[in-house]
Amino acid sequence: MGIVRHSWTFSSRWVLATVLLLLLGVVAAPQISAQTLVQIEGTVQDIDGDPVVGARVVYRLVDSEGVFISRPTDGSGHYALGLPSGERCRPVAVVLPDGTRIELGNVSPARAAGGMTQQITIDLPRRWNPSAVVQNFPGSDRLFRSFVEDTAITGRYRLETQFQREEGDSIDRGLMNVIGSVQFESIPNVEFGAKLSVVGANTTAGAGGDGLGDTDLWAKYVLGTTSDNRHELAFGVVATLPTGSDGDGAGFDSTGSKLFVAGRREIVWGVLTGNLGLSFNSDGQIFGLGLSGKTAFGVNIGVIAPLSYRLTLIGEVGYAGERFTGFGNETTVLAGVNVLLKDASLRGAVAFGLSDGSPDVEVTVGYAFPF
């Protein structure tokens, strides 16, 4: 069979290309119009009616099998995404922040239109570890005085600003703390963090001033849960750098370090926490007076009780031995709350000193957000 070859001139090719483009425009015009995106909104909640935060909703087009995924839900469980106007679509799955995919079953399709809303209710899988039981929102399970010495770690990045007021028999202090923590994907179950402070101090003798306080750096590793899935263990180290001015009473001109081990146990109404620590303190000074550093033992016990999705109660009782000779032991009891706002949390606590080495009263107000 012979092969027929067509010899095209430049003019004929140009004419054919023009015709093809015109035909393509006629055919594609309705398609382009049909692909106009409209915003679909809704909420994701669990079977108890509480919002599910940080989840992504997966929509599928019924006729063309296209897939669209929403951005993570906010603090109220709200999601939004763009879908082709007029296309039949339905939600097929919800992907939780930890990557768990929950299939939604055979949901009836609907045609995408502006203003369309859809509420999705899912049965969250039981998360078998103490931290997950009480962390209804990111950071809801973080303690106050034992913020570091605990098994809780940030999901990725976390920043908190705190304002504190300490009142004692001989010295009052006001502090603004900035606390940052991070967990890198390449080093799972490890949290790194830093705490920087600006301090204002006043003594009954009239001494004091304002300045940068000492800086804490830490790293901790969460071992995970025990075989019964009801206990959780972690250990870590905290280093204190003498960045504060001892002349203003903002620092102690002393380098310190602390080793600790922490654990959690799930109980009926929340989580019981505890930690043991051993701190090593070098000699220092404050207001020109020399300080003799000591090795000190510490123990803290806490409870975390979520009352609702947006509110968690925190309780802590702690003891710390003398950091410097003559300072006395520190024993405190604290009550606090973590409250979910839209995309952040408000934290507040009041602590009372039970020994001479403790502030009589300590008030803390913090604002924290993950990112």
C-alpha positions, 0 to 999 in steps of 0.5 A, spaced: 500 500 500 502 506 498 503 512 502 500 518 500 504 525 502 501 531 503 506 537 501 503 543 505 505 550 503 506 556 509 500 559 507 496 553 507 499 551 514 497 558 517 490 557 515 489 550 518 492 553 524 487 559 524 481 554 523 483 549 528 484 555 534 478 558 532 474 551 533 478 549 539 476 556 542 468 554 540 469 548 544 473 550 550 469 556 551 463 552 555 469 548 559 472 554 561 466 557 563 464 551 567 471 551 571 469 558 574 471 556 582 466 558 587 467 557 595 464 552 599 465 552 606 463 548 612 465 545 619 468 539 621 466 536 628 466 530 632 460 526 634 460 530 641 459 536 637 466 539 638 470 542 632 476 538 629 482 543 628 487 542 623 484 537 619 483 537 611 477 536 607 477 532 601 472 533 595 471 529 589 468 531 583 463 525 581 463 526 573 470 528 572 474 524 578 477 531 580 480 532 587 480 538 591 483 539 598 481 544 603 486 548 607 486 546 615 480 547 619 481 553 624 479 553 631 472 553 630 473 547 625 471 551 619 474 549 612 473 553 605 475 551 598 474 552 591 470 548 587 468 548 579 461 552 579 456 547 577 460 540 578 457 535 582 461 534 588 461 530 594 466 530 600 470 523 601 474 524 607 477 528 612 485 528 613 487 529 621 493 533 622 497 527 624 496 524 617 490 519 619 485 519 613 477 518 615 473 516 610 466 519 610 462 513 606 457 514 601 455 522 601 450 524 596 453 529 591 451 536 590 452 541 585 457 546 587 454 553 588 456 559 591 454 560 598 454 552 599 455 550 606 456 543 609 457 540 616 461 534 617 461 529 623 466 524 624 468 519 629 475 520 631 479 514 632 482 513 640 489 516 640 492 511 645 497 516 649 496 520 655 498 527 651 493 526 646 487 524 651 488 531 654 490 536 648 484 538 645 487 544 641 495 545 640 498 547 647 492 545 651 496 541 655 502 545 657 504 546 664 506 553 667 512 552 672 514 545 669 513 547 662 519 544 660 520 538 665 514 534 662 512 529 656 509 535 652 512 537 646 510 542 640 507 539 634 512 544 630 513 551 632 510 554 638 511 561 641 508 564 647 509 571 650 508 571 658 507 577 663 509 575 670 508 578 677 512 575 683 511 578 690 515 576 696 517 579 703 524 582 700 523 583 693 518 584 687 519 582 680 515 583 674 517 579 668 516 579 660 518 572 658 518 570 650 518 562 650 519 559 643 519 551 642 520 547 636 520 540 633 524 538 627 521 533 622 528 530 621 528 529 629 522 526 631 520 526 638 525 531 640 523 538 642 528 544 643 526 551 646 529 557 649 526 562 654 528 569 654 526 574 659 526 582 661 526 583 668 524 589 673 526 588 680 525 592 686 527 590 693 525 593 700 532 596 701 530 600 695 535 596 690 533 594 683 532 596 676 530 593 669 534 589 664 535 582 661 534 576 665 538 570 665 536 565 659 534 558 659 535 553 653 533 546 653 532 539 649 528 533 651 526 527 648 519 523 649 520 516 649 513 514 647 508 510 651 509 504 655 506 497 653 499 499 656 499 505 652 497 509 659 504 511 661 508 516 657 516 518 659 521 523 657 527 526 659 531 532 658 536 537 660 536 545 661 541 550 661 541 557 664 546 562 661 547 568 666 545 573 661 542 578 666 545 583 670 546 582 677 546 589 679 539 590 677 537 584 680 535 581 673 540 575 674 544 571 678 551 571 674 551 564 675 551 558 670 546 552 671 544 546 668 538 541 670 537 534 668 530 531 669 526 525 667 518 526 667 512 522 666 504 522 665 499 517 667 492 517 664 486 517 669 479 517 668 478 525 668 485 527 665 492 526 666 497 526 672 504 528 671 510 528 675 517 530 674 524 529 678 530 534 677 537 535 679 540 542 678 547 544 678 549 551 680 555 555 679 557 561 684 554 567 682 552 574 685 546 579 686 546 586 688 554 585 689 553 580 694 556 573 693 552 567 692 554 560 693 551 555 688 549 548 690 546 542 687 539 542 688 533 536 688 526 538 685 520 534 684 513 537 681 506 533 680 501 536 676 494 535 673 491 536 667 483 536 666 480 538 660 473 541 661 471 542 654 474 543 647 476 550 649 478 550 656 483 546 660 484 546 667 492 546 670 494 544 677 501 544 679 505 542 686 512 543 686 518 543 690 525 545 689 531 545 693 536 551 695 539 554 688 544 558 693 546 557 700 541 561 704 536 562 699 531 557 702 527 551 699 522 553 694 515 550 695 509 552 691 502 550 689 499 553 682 492 553 679 491 555 671 487 555 665 488 554 658 483 557 653 482 556 646 481 563 642 481 562 634 488 560 632 491 561 639 490 560 646 490 564 652 494 562 658 493 564 666 495 562 672 496 564 680 501 560 684 502 561 692 509 560 695 508 555 701 516 556 704 520 562 705 524 561 699 518 562 694 515 568 692 508 569 696 504 570 690 506 569 682 501 571 677 502 569 670 498 571 663 500 568 657 498 568 649 501 562 645 500 560 638 503 554 634 505 555 627 
